[in-house]
């Protein structure tokens, strides 16, 4: 499933790259796309600051710090190094940052808006049910919950889903599923 999302994001990214063929042009577009997505992240975060209770916003701030650590780990220079990836390493790293920020934006929008959360959950469940035809959906959710081999990711999921449950009374399984799919 991660490969499908990655391929889809590369396709979307490449469609946004326009007519760029030179590495410098592609890199400039990658930086621009990441900058735009980061701006949206700041806008979503500021909007939540206005609408959440003080104690809920304090939890959101802690969750955001965990997400930043996770993003930095997933998109680190150690993973995206020139030795393994060649000249495209910096582009791949920007694409990673873009994808991580886009996924976090989806999560913040889901926290702020019931309709957005329901739409994202519906799409994920639809895609997952098609991908798992004949498989037990409930078993897959339990598998995803227990398959978090990253302590940092697991801590982020528990904190984020706890906040979503408190603020929106969201079902924990749906939140865990969404975060695992979006990662």
Backbone bond lengths (Angstrom), bond angles and torsions (degrees), N, CA, C in turn:
res aa  C-N    CA-C-N  psi(-1)  N-CA   C-N-CA  omega(-1)  CA-C   N-CA-C  phi
1 X - - - 1.438 - - 1.527 110.57 -
2 X 1.355 116.69 -39.41 1.457 120.22 178.45 1.519 110.55 -61.24
3 X 1.343 115.85 -39.26 1.462 119.07 179.97 1.519 111.05 -63.90
4 X 1.334 116.99 -38.67 1.464 120.77 179.13 1.522 109.39 -63.32
5 X 1.347 117.43 -46.24 1.461 120.41 178.82 1.519 111.26 -63.49
6 X 1.346 117.23 -39.31 1.467 120.84 179.67 1.524 110.31 -64.69
7 X 1.319 116.87 -46.33 1.472 120.78 179.88 1.522 109.86 -62.10
8 X 1.343 116.63 -42.00 1.449 120.74 178.33 1.523 110.56 -62.02
9 X 1.344 117.29 -43.29 1.463 120.16 -179.73 1.524 111.39 -66.53
10 X 1.335 117.26 -37.54 1.463 120.33 176.85 1.520 109.30 -63.41
11 X 1.336 116.87 -42.22 1.458 121.04 178.80 1.526 110.67 -61.66
12 X 1.340 116.59 -47.35 1.460 120.71 179.75 1.524 110.03 -63.16
13 X 1.333 115.44 -43.68 1.458 120.41 179.46 1.528 110.00 -60.88
14 X 1.314 117.05 -46.90 1.458 120.86 -178.51 1.524 111.62 -64.35
15 X 1.343 116.07 -35.68 1.460 119.02 176.93 1.525 109.83 -64.54
16 X 1.342 116.12 -35.57 1.461 120.03 178.14 1.517 112.24 -74.99
17 X 1.320 117.94 -20.30 1.458 121.00 -177.49 1.520 111.73 -71.43
18 X 1.333 117.26 -12.36 1.460 120.73 176.94 1.506 111.54 65.82
19 X 1.304 115.79 -132.19 1.448 121.84 -175.14 1.527 113.23 -95.01
20 X 1.311 117.54 14.79 1.466 120.37 -179.38 1.525 110.27 -64.33
21 X 1.315 115.55 131.13 1.467 120.63 173.13 1.516 110.96 -126.62
22 X 1.320 117.72 -25.88 1.458 121.28 178.69 1.526 109.52 -81.51
23 X 1.311 115.91 144.55 1.460 121.40 -178.47 1.523 111.14 -55.36
24 X 1.323 118.06 -42.04 1.465 121.10 -178.87 1.527 111.81 -63.19
25 X 1.311 116.17 -39.82 1.464 120.75 179.28 1.530 110.25 -67.35
26 X 1.319 116.31 -44.26 1.466 120.67 179.14 1.523 109.93 -62.88
27 X 1.333 117.08 -41.74 1.458 121.27 179.00 1.527 110.75 -63.14
28 X 1.321 117.35 -42.56 1.468 121.22 179.10 1.525 110.30 -61.16
29 X 1.323 116.54 -41.63 1.468 120.76 179.30 1.526 110.15 -68.34
30 X 1.328 117.31 -38.41 1.466 121.32 178.36 1.523 110.55 -62.46
31 X 1.320 116.11 -42.72 1.471 120.56 178.73 1.529 110.27 -65.47
32 X 1.320 116.59 -41.43 1.470 121.11 178.45 1.533 110.83 -61.79
33 X 1.336 116.67 -46.19 1.471 120.58 179.71 1.525 111.00 -62.01
34 X 1.335 116.77 -43.08 1.457 120.75 178.83 1.532 110.52 -64.66
35 X 1.312 116.69 -41.45 1.470 121.26 178.57 1.532 110.56 -60.52
36 X 1.325 117.19 -44.16 1.466 121.74 178.73 1.528 111.30 -63.23
37 X 1.312 116.21 -42.84 1.470 120.66 -179.64 1.528 109.99 -67.43
38 X 1.317 116.83 -38.49 1.459 121.20 177.96 1.531 110.52 -65.63
39 X 1.319 116.93 -37.07 1.469 120.82 175.03 1.520 111.49 -61.65
40 X 1.327 116.03 -41.06 1.469 120.57 177.47 1.527 110.47 -65.46
41 X 1.324 116.56 -38.15 1.467 121.11 177.26 1.530 109.89 -59.87
42 X 1.319 116.92 -46.94 1.466 120.81 179.30 1.526 111.30 -62.49
43 X 1.327 116.98 -38.86 1.465 121.76 178.27 1.536 110.26 -64.63
44 X 1.340 116.61 -45.74 1.470 120.68 179.17 1.529 110.96 -62.29
45 X 1.316 115.99 -42.69 1.463 121.72 -179.39 1.538 110.25 -63.71
46 X 1.333 117.19 -44.66 1.468 121.63 179.34 1.529 110.84 -63.57
47 X 1.332 116.95 -38.54 1.463 120.69 178.89 1.532 110.61 -64.80
48 X 1.329 116.45 -41.43 1.460 119.65 177.68 1.529 111.01 -65.53
49 X 1.315 117.00 -34.99 1.470 121.06 178.56 1.529 110.44 -59.80
50 X 1.327 116.78 -36.43 1.463 121.40 179.97 1.529 112.34 -73.21
51 X 1.323 117.51 -29.84 1.462 120.61 -170.44 1.524 115.03 -103.59
52 X 1.315 117.88 -19.33 1.461 119.96 -178.75 1.521 111.21 -86.88
53 X 1.328 115.83 150.91 1.459 120.67 171.98 1.524 107.79 -64.64
54 X 1.297 116.05 156.96 1.466 122.08 -176.32 1.527 112.39 -54.80
55 X 1.340 116.92 -46.98 1.471 119.03 -179.09 1.523 112.01 -68.15
56 X 1.340 117.09 -34.36 1.464 120.34 176.78 1.533 110.95 -68.18
57 X 1.340 115.88 -37.63 1.460 118.43 178.20 1.529 110.57 -67.14
58 X 1.321 117.56 -35.00 1.472 120.65 176.31 1.525 110.47 -61.13
59 X 1.332 116.34 -39.57 1.472 120.53 176.63 1.521 109.35 -66.23
60 X 1.337 117.47 -43.55 1.463 120.99 178.27 1.528 110.79 -58.66
61 X 1.330 117.10 -41.65 1.460 120.81 178.87 1.534 110.65 -60.48
62 X 1.327 116.86 -42.61 1.468 120.80 178.68 1.527 110.67 -65.71
63 X 1.338 116.73 -41.29 1.472 121.18 178.02 1.526 109.68 -63.73
64 X 1.329 117.11 -41.22 1.461 121.15 -179.64 1.525 110.76 -61.80
65 X 1.330 116.95 -40.50 1.466 120.71 178.07 1.531 110.66 -63.80
66 X 1.327 117.06 -38.52 1.473 120.56 177.07 1.522 110.23 -65.28
67 X 1.344 115.80 -41.62 1.465 119.33 178.65 1.524 110.78 -62.11
68 X 1.325 117.63 -42.55 1.472 120.83 -179.97 1.530 110.10 -60.47
69 X 1.329 117.96 -44.00 1.469 121.24 177.47 1.523 110.42 -61.44
70 X 1.334 116.18 -43.08 1.465 120.79 179.39 1.523 110.65 -64.04
71 X 1.328 117.42 -46.86 1.471 121.76 178.75 1.522 110.73 -57.96
72 X 1.334 115.86 -46.21 1.462 119.99 -178.99 1.522 111.93 -64.40
73 X 1.324 117.06 -34.08 1.462 120.91 177.25 1.529 110.97 -69.74
74 X 1.331 116.19 -46.92 1.467 121.68 -177.55 1.531 111.82 -65.95
75 X 1.333 116.62 -33.38 1.469 121.08 -176.42 1.538 111.59 -108.55
76 X 1.290 117.38 30.29 1.469 120.62 -174.42 1.530 112.32 -71.95
77 X 1.329 114.40 159.51 1.467 120.88 175.95 1.529 110.98 -62.29
78 X 1.331 116.45 -28.79 1.466 119.93 178.78 1.523 111.25 -64.13
79 X 1.324 116.22 -34.95 1.471 120.39 179.06 1.521 110.54 -80.96
80 X 1.317 116.79 -42.13 1.461 121.57 -177.13 1.527 109.74 -104.72
81 X 1.319 115.65 71.25 1.466 120.13 -178.49 1.518 110.62 -106.36
82 X 1.334 115.58 151.39 1.467 121.63 -177.24 1.523 112.36 -65.12
83 X 1.318 116.03 -28.33 1.464 119.48 -178.00 1.528 110.94 -61.57
84 X 1.336 116.32 -40.47 1.457 120.58 -179.16 1.525 113.12 -90.62
85 X 1.331 116.69 -36.15 1.462 120.61 -171.96 1.519 114.65 -107.29
86 X 1.314 117.55 -6.01 1.459 120.27 179.10 1.513 112.46 73.07
87 X 1.320 115.26 -154.34 1.463 121.26 -176.02 1.526 113.36 -65.90
88 X 1.309 117.44 -18.75 1.460 120.73 -178.45 1.524 112.74 -84.58
89 X 1.332 118.31 -0.40 1.470 121.83 -177.01 1.521 111.61 -55.18
90 X 1.334 117.01 -44.44 1.466 119.52 -177.84 1.532 111.29 -68.13
91 X 1.324 116.83 -33.62 1.469 120.59 176.80 1.522 109.60 -68.48
92 X 1.327 116.72 -44.40 1.466 121.07 178.89 1.527 110.74 -61.32
93 X 1.328 116.69 -39.03 1.463 120.31 178.19 1.529 110.02 -64.44
94 X 1.330 117.78 -43.72 1.466 120.64 177.74 1.523 111.11 -61.84
95 X 1.322 116.69 -39.39 1.465 121.00 177.64 1.526 110.02 -63.84
96 X 1.324 117.33 -39.68 1.466 121.73 176.47 1.528 110.00 -61.38
97 X 1.320 117.13 -48.37 1.465 120.83 179.15 1.532 111.07 -60.05
98 X 1.321 115.50 -41.92 1.468 120.60 178.29 1.531 110.42 -61.09
99 X 1.336 116.68 -47.86 1.469 120.65 -178.31 1.523 111.85 -64.10
100 X 1.323 116.90 -42.45 1.463 120.30 179.20 1.534 110.65 -64.51
101 X 1.327 116.69 -41.34 1.463 120.74 -179.20 1.522 110.32 -70.02
102 X 1.313 117.35 -39.10 1.468 121.32 177.41 1.530 109.96 -61.24
103 X 1.334 116.69 -44.59 1.465 120.55 179.06 1.531 110.65 -63.30
104 X 1.328 117.57 -39.74 1.472 120.26 178.70 1.520 110.31 -67.16
105 X 1.332 117.66 -37.22 1.463 120.10 175.60 1.524 111.35 -60.71
106 X 1.309 116.21 -41.98 1.467 120.17 177.62 1.522 109.40 -59.89
107 X 1.319 116.44 -42.61 1.463 120.84 -179.57 1.532 111.28 -66.22
108 X 1.328 118.03 -43.13 1.468 119.99 178.44 1.521 111.22 -65.33
109 X 1.331 117.41 -39.14 1.463 120.77 176.94 1.524 110.55 -65.08
110 X 1.332 116.88 -36.38 1.465 120.81 177.53 1.528 111.02 -67.45
111 X 1.318 116.67 -33.52 1.464 120.90 178.10 1.529 110.65 -70.51
112 X 1.321 116.94 -36.27 1.466 121.69 -175.73 1.522 113.49 -83.81
113 X 1.327 117.25 -21.76 1.455 119.67 -168.16 1.524 110.43 -140.35
114 X 1.332 115.98 116.37 1.465 120.71 -179.81 1.523 112.31 -58.07
115 X 1.335 116.74 -42.46 1.468 120.15 -178.12 1.522 110.83 -65.05
116 X 1.324 117.16 -40.84 1.474 120.57 178.58 1.517 109.90 -62.70
117 X 1.342 117.24 -44.03 1.461 120.95 179.87 1.526 111.17 -63.23
118 X 1.320 116.33 -44.64 1.467 120.07 179.74 1.524 111.02 -63.23
119 X 1.335 117.56 -39.94 1.471 120.92 178.30 1.522 111.35 -64.01
120 X 1.339 117.05 -46.23 1.466 120.64 179.81 1.527 110.07 -62.83
121 X 1.336 116.72 -45.84 1.458 119.93 -180.00 1.521 111.46 -62.75
122 X 1.332 117.25 -39.26 1.461 120.63 178.84 1.527 110.98 -63.27
123 X 1.322 116.41 -45.77 1.467 120.02 -179.99 1.527 110.19 -62.49
124 X 1.320 117.16 -45.47 1.461 120.67 -179.82 1.520 110.58 -62.02
125 X 1.322 116.74 -45.50 1.464 119.70 179.91 1.523 111.21 -64.60
126 X 1.336 117.13 -37.39 1.466 120.25 178.44 1.520 111.14 -64.85
127 X 1.331 115.91 -46.91 1.468 120.43 -179.93 1.521 109.58 -63.88
128 X 1.324 116.02 -45.52 1.464 120.34 -178.56 1.522 111.13 -63.60
129 X 1.322 117.58 -41.95 1.463 119.18 -178.70 1.526 111.00 -66.14
130 X 1.333 117.58 -33.87 1.459 120.21 176.36 1.525 110.59 -71.13
131 X 1.326 116.07 -38.67 1.468 120.31 -179.70 1.523 111.21 -70.93
132 X 1.322 116.48 -26.68 1.466 120.48 -175.89 1.518 112.28 -110.56
133 X 1.301 117.42 29.91 1.450 119.83 -179.19 1.525 109.31 -51.03
134 X 1.315 114.82 124.58 1.459 120.53 -178.70 1.517 113.08 89.97
135 X 1.332 117.91 -10.25 1.462 120.72 179.48 1.524 109.41 -94.23
136 X 1.291 115.97 156.90 1.451 122.75 179.97 1.530 109.11 -81.47
137 X 1.322 116.39 113.77 1.461 122.73 -176.82 1.530 111.12 -60.82
138 X 1.320 116.99 -45.88 1.474 121.18 -179.84 1.530 110.77 -61.96
139 X 1.316 116.98 -39.47 1.465 120.88 178.87 1.528 110.08 -63.76
140 X 1.330 116.27 -38.87 1.464 120.64 179.98 1.527 110.98 -64.88
141 X 1.325 117.64 -39.68 1.459 121.10 177.71 1.531 109.49 -62.61
142 X 1.330 117.34 -46.50 1.467 120.94 178.32 1.524 110.79 -60.99
143 X 1.317 116.35 -39.08 1.469 121.11 178.80 1.530 110.83 -63.63
144 X 1.332 116.76 -43.88 1.468 120.64 178.59 1.523 110.86 -63.70
145 X 1.344 116.75 -40.06 1.468 120.00 -179.42 1.525 111.52 -65.67
146 X 1.315 117.02 -35.34 1.466 119.63 -176.41 1.523 112.47 -92.83
147 X 1.318 117.95 -7.09 1.455 122.40 -173.43 1.534 112.83 -97.17
148 X 1.317 117.13 15.97 1.465 120.17 179.99 1.516 108.94 -83.55
149 X 1.317 116.85 96.33 1.452 120.70 -178.40 1.529 111.85 -83.15
150 X 1.305 117.95 -4.82 1.459 122.29 177.94 1.530 108.79 -100.16
151 X 1.321 116.00 117.35 1.464 120.57 178.34 1.520 109.93 -61.39
152 X 1.326 117.20 -41.36 1.464 121.75 179.80 1.529 110.94 -62.24
153 X 1.334 117.33 -45.82 1.470 120.43 179.01 1.521 110.26 -64.22
154 X 1.323 117.21 -44.23 1.461 121.08 -179.51 1.526 110.64 -61.10
155 X 1.325 117.19 -42.83 1.461 121.86 178.31 1.528 110.26 -62.27
156 X 1.330 116.86 -42.10 1.459 121.57 177.16 1.533 110.73 -61.69
157 X 1.335 117.63 -45.99 1.461 122.03 -178.73 1.530 110.70 -62.35
158 X 1.322 117.04 -47.89 1.462 120.86 -179.37 1.531 110.49 -60.04
159 X 1.320 117.22 -45.42 1.471 121.39 -179.50 1.525 111.59 -66.13
160 X 1.327 116.26 -47.50 1.458 120.70 -177.52 1.532 111.33 -65.07
161 X 1.314 116.83 -44.02 1.468 120.33 -179.67 1.526 111.29 -70.01
162 X 1.333 116.88 -32.80 1.463 119.82 174.96 1.518 111.32 -62.14
163 X 1.333 116.31 -42.95 1.461 120.99 177.72 1.524 110.70 -65.02
164 X 1.327 117.12 -44.37 1.459 120.96 -179.59 1.528 111.21 -63.45
165 X 1.319 116.54 -36.92 1.468 120.16 177.74 1.531 109.85 -66.36
166 X 1.331 116.60 -42.87 1.459 120.43 -178.92 1.523 111.67 -67.87
167 X 1.325 116.97 -46.14 1.467 120.82 -175.35 1.527 111.66 -76.35
168 X 1.329 117.01 -41.73 1.469 120.81 -172.33 1.520 114.28 -116.97
169 X 1.317 117.24 1.03 1.458 121.57 -176.16 1.530 110.84 55.91
170 X 1.341 115.65 37.29 1.460 121.13 -178.75 1.520 110.73 -75.92
171 X 1.312 115.71 142.22 1.451 122.42 175.24 1.531 108.95 -63.09
172 X 1.331 116.17 129.49 1.465 120.91 -176.18 1.528 111.63 -60.93
173 X 1.329 117.94 -40.34 1.460 120.32 -178.92 1.523 111.93 -61.41
174 X 1.332 117.06 -40.10 1.466 119.69 178.86 1.522 110.90 -64.86
175 X 1.329 116.20 -41.13 1.467 120.35 179.08 1.529 110.92 -64.71
176 X 1.324 116.70 -46.16 1.472 121.32 179.97 1.527 109.83 -61.10
177 X 1.314 116.57 -43.72 1.457 120.88 178.84 1.526 110.62 -60.53
178 X 1.332 116.65 -48.17 1.467 120.96 -178.65 1.530 111.02 -59.49
179 X 1.325 116.72 -47.44 1.468 119.23 -178.18 1.520 112.31 -65.57
180 X 1.328 117.76 -35.39 1.456 120.22 177.35 1.517 111.65 -69.26
181 X 1.305 117.24 -37.39 1.464 120.77 179.24 1.532 110.05 -70.86
182 X 1.330 117.45 -40.53 1.463 120.96 -176.30 1.521 113.34 -76.11
183 X 1.314 118.64 -15.40 1.467 119.36 -175.10 1.491 114.47 -69.75
